[in-house]
Amino acid sequence: MQVLDIIAISPQETLLVGYPTETLRPGPWELRRNGELVATVDVTGQAATEADQKGKLAPPGVVMCRGRIDKKGFDFTRDEVTLVRIG
């Protein structure tokens, strides 16, 4: 999954916004910046999103993760941030 944004909604839960490249199943995943491991996250599910009726592009997906991720370490305009399944 190409990650476009990280949103902390509580100290226990974080949302990752982006475009999934595969089915996102609950369990451990690696958050990578430019191919290097930054954190291991526990994906708990995927939030439902809907496209705007006038919109021609599919909306990004939203993945729910257990734990907190510090967004300050990422520059989404320069870095390639991805979520990769472990194993």
Backbone torsions as a table, in degrees:
resi	resn	phi	psi	omega
1	MET	NA	130.2	172.7
2	GLN	-82.1	120.0	-176.6
3	VAL	-92.5	129.1	-179.5
4	LEU	-102.9	-24.7	-178.3
5	ASP	-161.2	155.5	176.4
6	ILE	-124.6	125.2	-177.1
7	ILE	-124.8	115.1	176.1
8	ALA	-83.5	118.5	-179.8
9	ILE	-101.4	-14.6	173.9
10	SER	-166.0	169.7	177.1
11	PRO	-63.3	-19.8	-178.1
12	GLN	-101.6	-10.0	-174.2
13	GLU	-141.9	139.2	179.9
14	THR	-131.9	144.0	174.7
15	LEU	-106.4	135.2	173.1
16	LEU	-110.4	125.4	-178.0
17	VAL	-107.2	130.5	179.7
18	GLY	177.1	-168.1	-177.8
19	TYR	-109.1	108.8	-179.3
20	PRO	-64.3	139.7	176.3
21	THR	-106.6	-5.7	178.1
22	GLU	-155.9	173.7	177.8
23	THR	-67.2	128.4	-179.0
24	LEU	-95.4	107.2	-179.0
25	ARG	-103.6	149.1	177.8
26	PRO	-58.2	147.4	179.4
27	GLY	134.5	-172.0	-177.2
28	PRO	-76.2	136.0	177.5
29	TRP	-136.0	155.9	177.6
30	GLU	-102.0	131.6	173.0
31	LEU	-96.1	121.6	-175.5
32	ARG	-120.7	144.1	174.3
33	ARG	-118.8	117.5	-177.7
34	ASN	52.8	39.3	176.5
35	GLY	85.5	-7.9	-178.7
36	GLU	-100.3	136.4	179.5
37	LEU	-62.6	128.2	178.0
38	VAL	-109.4	-42.3	-177.7
39	ALA	-158.6	154.8	170.4
40	THR	-105.2	127.1	-177.6
41	VAL	-118.0	154.0	178.1
42	ASP	-104.1	101.8	180.0
43	VAL	-72.9	128.1	-179.5
44	THR	-106.1	-15.2	179.5
45	GLY	166.0	-177.4	-179.1
46	GLN	-126.6	132.2	179.1
47	ALA	-80.9	146.2	177.9
48	ALA	-78.6	134.3	176.4
49	THR	-128.7	153.2	179.7
50	GLU	-126.2	141.7	176.7
51	ALA	-76.5	148.2	173.8
52	ASP	-65.3	144.4	-178.0
53	GLN	-58.0	-34.1	-178.7
54	LYS	-87.8	-16.4	-174.6
55	GLY	-68.8	142.0	179.1
56	LYS	-103.1	-15.9	179.7
57	LEU	-98.5	145.6	175.5
58	ALA	-70.3	140.4	179.0
59	PRO	-71.2	154.5	176.5
60	PRO	-66.8	156.5	175.9
61	GLY	-84.1	158.8	178.5
62	VAL	-125.9	121.0	-178.4
63	VAL	-108.7	132.2	178.2
64	MET	-94.4	132.1	-178.7
65	CYS	-128.6	146.0	174.3
66	ARG	-83.0	135.6	178.3
67	GLY	104.7	177.4	-176.8
68	ARG	-116.0	140.0	177.9
69	ILE	-124.1	129.4	179.8
70	ASP	-80.0	110.8	-177.2
71	LYS	-69.3	-20.9	-174.9
72	LYS	-62.0	-22.7	-178.5
73	GLY	-81.8	2.8	-175.1
74	PHE	-119.7	137.5	171.3
75	ASP	-117.5	97.9	-172.9
76	PHE	-67.9	-13.9	177.5
77	THR	-86.0	-22.8	-177.7
78	ARG	-110.7	-38.5	-175.3
79	ASP	-89.1	148.9	170.6
80	GLU	-94.1	111.6	-178.1
81	VAL	-108.7	124.7	-176.9
82	THR	-133.3	156.9	174.9
83	LEU	-115.4	121.2	-173.0
84	VAL	-123.6	133.8	178.7
85	ARG	-65.8	138.4	176.5
86	ILE	-82.4	130.6	176.0
87	GLY	94.9	NA	NA
